Amino acid sequence: MASKTNPITFLQQVRSEASKVTWPSRRETTISTVMVFVMVFLAAIFFFAADQLMGWLIGLILNASV
């Protein structure tokens, strides 16, 4: 079983680890945000096209069997 750490030691460790975090610059954040929007847009176009194609194919299959 792991030994318990007292709350003050824990908070000191958290503060120490948080100081090691490197935050992205404003430019990196902006570029990442733009890339996310581009990928979401491309995925939306892809899924829309796939949905339309499958709907068209299913329509052909169901109309041909009648």
RODO-2510 file (C-alpha; in nm, 4 decimals, decimal comma):
residues 66
     n   res          X          Y          Z
     1     m     0,0000     0,0000     0,0000
     2     a     0,1321     0,3459    -0,0823
     3     s     0,2225     0,5769     0,2008
     4     k     0,0049     0,8838     0,2459
     5     t     0,1439     1,2267     0,1650
     6     n     0,0437     1,5119     0,3856
     7     p    -0,1535     1,7911     0,2131
     8     i     0,1227     2,0528     0,2392
     9     t     0,3793     1,8232     0,0755
    10     f     0,1265     1,7340    -0,1920
    11     l     0,0599     2,1000    -0,2735
    12     q     0,4349     2,1687    -0,2897
    13     q     0,4743     1,8821    -0,5353
    14     v     0,1830     2,0093    -0,7439
    15     r     0,3331     2,3586    -0,7545
    16     s     0,6722     2,2146    -0,8522
    17     e     0,5213     2,0097    -1,1352
    18     a     0,3023     2,2993    -1,2555
    19     s     0,6110     2,5183    -1,2864
    20     k     0,7506     2,2683    -1,5400
    21     v     0,4562     2,3161    -1,7769
    22     t     0,5379     2,5020    -2,0971
    23     w     0,2345     2,6811    -2,2326
    24     p     0,1917     2,7348    -2,6072
    25     s     0,2459     3,0817    -2,7446
    26     r    -0,0422     3,2872    -2,8801
    27     r     0,0748     3,2091    -3,2349
    28     e     0,0849     2,8326    -3,1687
    29     t    -0,2634     2,8452    -3,0155
    30     t    -0,4008     3,0408    -3,3116
    31     i    -0,2468     2,8031    -3,5662
    32     s    -0,3781     2,4991    -3,3791
    33     t    -0,7263     2,6515    -3,3578
    34     v    -0,7330     2,7298    -3,7304
    35     m    -0,6137     2,3772    -3,8127
    36     v    -0,8889     2,2265    -3,5965
    37     f    -1,1530     2,4320    -3,7802
    38     v    -1,0068     2,3295    -4,1194
    39     m    -1,0097     1,9613    -4,0245
    40     v    -1,3658     1,9835    -3,8900
    41     f    -1,4755     2,1501    -4,2147
    42     l    -1,3052     1,8812    -4,4262
    43     a    -1,4536     1,6026    -4,2139
    44     a    -1,7996     1,7583    -4,2463
    45     i    -1,7651     1,7715    -4,6257
    46     f    -1,6422     1,4115    -4,6358
    47     f    -1,9247     1,2768    -4,4202
    48     f    -2,1842     1,4795    -4,6085
    49     a    -2,0589     1,3401    -4,9413
    50     a    -2,0455     0,9845    -4,8026
    51     d    -2,4009     1,0199    -4,6689
    52     q    -2,5308     1,1517    -5,0001
    53     l    -2,3561     0,8726    -5,1944
    54     m    -2,4874     0,5981    -4,9653
    55     g    -2,8378     0,7444    -4,9768
    56     w    -2,8246     0,7527    -5,3556
    57     l    -2,6955     0,3920    -5,3752
    58     i    -2,9594     0,2659    -5,1313
    59     g    -3,2250     0,4496    -5,3298
    60     l    -3,1074     0,2764    -5,6470
    61     i    -3,1102    -0,0646    -5,4776
    62     l    -3,4569    -0,0192    -5,3269
    63     n    -3,6091     0,1200    -5,6488
    64     a    -3,4518    -0,1535    -5,8628
    65     s    -3,5957    -0,4317    -5,6468
    66     v    -3,9525    -0,3041    -5,6688
***
